[in-house]
Amino acid sequence: MITVVFTACNPVTIETLEKLGYKSRQNCQSDGKQVSAELLIMCTATRVVHHYFFDWYQELMRIPIAERSKVILLPRGKGSGGRGSRIIQNLHDIVPHLSKIFGSENVIIHDQNSPEKTLSALINKFSTARYIIGPHGGAFYNQFFSGTNTTIVEMLPVKENGYYPEQTGPRSMSFAHLAMYTNTECLHQDFYRYYTISDQINYNINITDFMNWFKFNFRNDTFVVNASS
């Protein structure tokens, strides 16, 4: 008998574990709760890079084959999470520009106020994602609910010396930046990164530059081609 003990006591975590085969063997505990076992296996925060895990996960999650027509933006700040850092203050300003390409009905803001609070609702939403765009952050874990041909666009600030704002040395960068890349590759999705030169962790992007970058990198996308013709 294996019991999975976790502290993220929310419907999405519970539903995910049920889909992965732990329906009657889960135990949600608060932080600091003492547990005992004959054999205790600790799962640390480490990068999962073996394709078997991702193939196993996708097989059990059964992400539907849907029309990938949506562009989903993941903002931070102003009630959208982010703990006050890596906030792109004018991210919403790209919405009308993307709407001209994909149609306003296909450009979606996903944040803490979005109505999708269950696993099935998140899968229904993100399985239609053609692009998922936003600043680096935990909201990108929603890519696990999207299809194998979804494109991920991670936006990051970088200083002129190549360091991230608040990075103190060459070895002080979080592994999370690498995890974004490996997660995307192992999920058979496409990964792009858009950098903005900034000394501040919270910043504005150049809307014109981003849209030019976007149209160039995705110039073969049928939506982009049709919008340009």
C-alpha positions in Angstrom: 0.0 0.0 0.0 1.3 3.4 -1.0 -0.1 6.6 0.5 0.7 9.9 -1.2 1.0 12.7 1.4 0.8 16.3 0.1 0.2 19.8 1.4 -1.4 21.4 -1.7 -4.9 20.7 -0.5 -6.9 22.0 -3.5 -9.3 20.3 -6.0 -6.9 20.4 -8.9 -4.2 18.5 -6.9 -6.7 15.9 -5.7 -8.2 15.4 -9.2 -4.7 15.1 -10.7 -3.7 12.4 -8.2 -6.9 10.5 -8.9 -6.2 10.6 -12.7 -2.7 9.3 -12.0 -4.0 6.3 -10.1 -4.0 7.4 -6.4 -7.7 7.7 -6.0 -8.0 5.9 -2.6 -4.5 6.3 -1.4 -4.0 10.0 -0.8 -3.6 11.9 2.4 -3.7 15.7 2.4 -2.0 17.3 5.5 -1.2 20.8 6.6 2.3 22.1 6.7 4.3 20.8 9.7 2.2 17.7 10.1 4.3 14.7 11.3 3.9 11.5 9.4 5.3 8.0 9.9 6.0 5.1 7.6 7.9 1.9 7.3 9.5 3.2 4.1 9.4 7.0 3.5 10.1 8.2 0.0 10.8 12.0 -0.2 10.0 13.8 -3.4 12.3 16.8 -3.7 12.0 19.9 -5.9 14.1 18.7 -8.8 13.8 18.8 -12.5 12.1 15.8 -14.1 13.9 15.2 -17.4 13.1 11.6 -18.3 10.6 11.4 -21.2 9.0 8.3 -19.6 7.4 10.4 -16.9 5.9 12.9 -19.3 4.6 10.1 -21.6 3.1 8.3 -18.6 1.5 11.6 -17.4 0.0 12.5 -20.8 -1.4 9.0 -21.3 -3.2 9.1 -18.0 -4.3 12.7 -18.2 -5.9 12.2 -21.6 -5.5 15.7 -22.9 -8.1 16.0 -25.7 -7.2 16.7 -29.2 -8.8 20.1 -29.7 -8.5 23.0 -32.1 -5.5 25.0 -31.0 -6.7 28.5 -31.7 -6.4 30.3 -28.4 -3.6 32.7 -27.2 -3.6 32.6 -23.4 -1.8 35.3 -21.5 -0.6 34.7 -17.9 -0.1 38.1 -16.1 1.4 38.6 -12.7 0.5 41.2 -10.1 -2.7 43.2 -9.5 -4.5 40.2 -8.0 -2.9 37.7 -10.5 -0.3 36.3 -8.1 3.5 36.7 -8.5 4.3 37.9 -5.0 5.3 41.3 -6.3 8.1 40.3 -8.7 8.5 39.6 -12.4 5.5 41.8 -13.2 5.2 43.0 -16.7 3.3 46.2 -16.1 1.9 46.7 -19.6 1.4 43.1 -20.6 -2.3 43.7 -21.2 -1.4 46.2 -23.9 -0.5 43.4 -26.3 -4.0 42.1 -26.2 -5.4 44.4 -29.0 -2.4 43.6 -31.2 -2.8 39.9 -30.8 -6.5 40.2 -31.3 -5.9 41.7 -34.8 -4.1 38.5 -35.7 -6.1 35.8 -33.9 -9.4 37.5 -33.3 -10.6 39.0 -29.9 -12.5 35.8 -29.1 -9.2 33.8 -29.2 -7.1 36.0 -26.9 -7.6 35.1 -23.3 -6.3 36.5 -20.0 -5.9 33.7 -17.4 -5.4 34.8 -13.8 -6.6 34.2 -10.3 -10.0 35.6 -11.2 -10.6 33.1 -14.0 -13.6 30.8 -13.4 -11.7 27.6 -14.0 -11.1 26.1 -10.6 -11.2 22.3 -11.3 -8.8 20.1 -13.3 -11.4 19.3 -16.0 -12.1 23.0 -16.5 -8.4 23.8 -16.8 -7.8 21.0 -19.3 -10.8 22.1 -21.4 -9.3 25.6 -21.4 -5.6 25.0 -21.9 -6.1 22.1 -24.4 -7.2 24.8 -26.9 -4.0 26.9 -26.4 -2.0 27.6 -29.5 0.3 29.9 -27.6 0.8 30.5 -23.8 2.5 33.8 -23.2 3.6 35.5 -20.0 6.4 36.3 -17.5 8.3 33.4 -15.9 6.2 32.0 -13.0 4.2 29.1 -11.6 1.2 29.9 -13.8 3.1 28.2 -16.6 2.5 24.8 -14.9 -0.9 25.1 -16.7 1.1 24.0 -19.8 0.8 20.5 -18.4 -2.9 20.7 -19.3 -2.2 21.8 -22.9 -1.4 19.9 -26.1 1.8 18.6 -27.5 1.8 21.2 -30.2 1.3 24.2 -28.0 4.0 27.0 -28.1 5.3 28.5 -24.9 6.6 32.1 -24.8 8.4 32.9 -21.6 9.1 36.6 -21.0 12.1 37.7 -18.9 14.0 40.8 -17.9 17.8 40.7 -18.3 20.5 43.3 -17.4 23.1 44.4 -19.9 25.7 42.2 -18.1 23.6 39.1 -18.8 22.4 38.7 -15.2 18.8 38.6 -14.2 17.7 41.5 -12.0 18.4 40.6 -8.4 20.8 37.9 -9.5 23.9 38.2 -7.3 26.4 36.0 -9.1 26.9 33.5 -12.0 25.8 30.6 -9.9 22.9 32.2 -8.1 20.3 31.7 -10.9 17.4 29.5 -9.9 17.0 26.1 -11.6 13.4 27.1 -12.3 14.5 28.9 -15.5 16.0 25.7 -16.7 12.9 23.7 -15.6 10.7 25.8 -17.9 12.8 24.7 -20.9 13.0 21.0 -19.9 9.3 20.8 -19.1 8.4 22.2 -22.4 10.7 20.0 -24.4 9.6 16.8 -22.6 6.0 17.7 -23.1 6.8 17.9 -26.9 5.9 21.6 -27.0 7.8 24.5 -28.6 9.7 26.9 -26.3 10.6 30.5 -27.0 12.0 33.2 -24.7 11.5 37.0 -25.2 14.0 39.2 -23.3 13.7 42.8 -22.3 16.8 44.7 -21.2 16.0 46.0 -17.7 17.7 46.5 -14.3 14.3 46.1 -12.6 12.5 42.9 -11.8 9.2 44.6 -12.6 9.2 46.3 -16.0 7.5 47.3 -19.2 8.0 45.7 -22.5 8.3 47.5 -25.8 5.0 46.5 -27.4 6.1 47.3 -31.0 9.3 45.3 -30.5 7.5 42.3 -29.0 4.9 42.2 -31.8 7.7 42.4 -34.5 9.5 39.6 -32.7 6.3 37.6 -32.5 5.4 38.0 -36.2 8.9 37.2 -37.3 9.3 34.0 -35.2 5.8 32.7 -36.0 5.6 34.0 -39.6 4.6 30.6 -40.8 1.6 30.4 -38.5 -1.5 30.5 -40.7 -3.1 33.1 -38.4 0.0 35.4 -38.8 0.1 34.8 -42.6 -3.5 35.6 -43.1 -3.3 38.7 -40.9 -0.3 39.9 -43.0 -1.9 39.3 -46.4 
